[in-house]
């Protein structure tokens, strides 16, 4: 940090190769300890979460679509989120969700989660394939 501000270019930091899509976890880079901050790009066919359709017992989440579009799956619904859309998920089972890109173009997202220590445990409800098969019936 310098002179009261910090500038970060996500692509100049390390991405999380163990997560789907291209993901940059930036809270530490920016000196943020109140929430987790991720910037992610999903190519066609990729999902945001390593845990598929899931929820966090103790963490709320917010996702902003910066470019492109994605599909958001929630318990009893699904919808397309487009540029400048913001979606918030509650902590606990009622906030179960999955974000994926079934479209032909990449999507770029900003995701926040708070409190940061609430990220775990993560409860996977079902896989993307299971969820989509169920919704196609």
C-alpha positions, 0 to 999 in steps of 0.5 A: 500500500502506498499513499493511502491507495492500492492499485491491482491488475488481477491478471498480474497476480496469481490465478487459482488454478485449482478452481473452475474458470480463471479466478483471482482472489484479491482481498489479500492483495488489496489489504481487505479483511472484511470480505473475500473479493474475487474477479473471475472469467468463465469461458463457455461451459465453465461454472464459478464454484468448485462446489457446484450447486452449493451454499455457505452456512455462515457467508453471504455472497454478492455477484456482479456481472461486469461483462457477458452473461451467465445463468444463475441457478437457485433452489426453485428457479433459474435466470440469466444475469447480464452486464450490470446485474447484481445478485445476492445470496443469503447464508444458509440453505436458502441461499443455495446457488450455482453460476455457470456459463452455458453461452458462446461468449466468456463472462467476467464477474466480481464476487464478494463474500462476507464474513471472510471466515464464513467461506467454509464449510461449503455444503454441496447440494448437487452437481451441475449435471445432476441439477441440469438433468433434474431441470430438463425433466 
